Amino acid sequence: MTKNMGSTDKMLRIAVALVIALLYWQNIITGTLALVLIAVSVVFLLTSTASFCPLYKVLRISTCKVKAKK
């Protein structure tokens, strides 16, 4: 797997996942919406840990800085 996520992208995904977890913990989001958002936050955390997003691969997007060749 080639990394395709930059550090800013990873930090934003982690922040969103933490906000979703906090909203769930405070019972602000409940029911089906809560389950869907928790699943999204788990995916965000997993992709942030791996620095790889399969959807980015399909869409040929990369937020990772490319090092210039000399």
Buried (B, 14 or more C-beta within 10 A) or exposed (E): EEBBBBEEBBEBBBEBBEEBBEBBEEEEBEEEEBEEBBEBBEBBBEBBEBBBBEEBEEEEEBBBEEEEEE
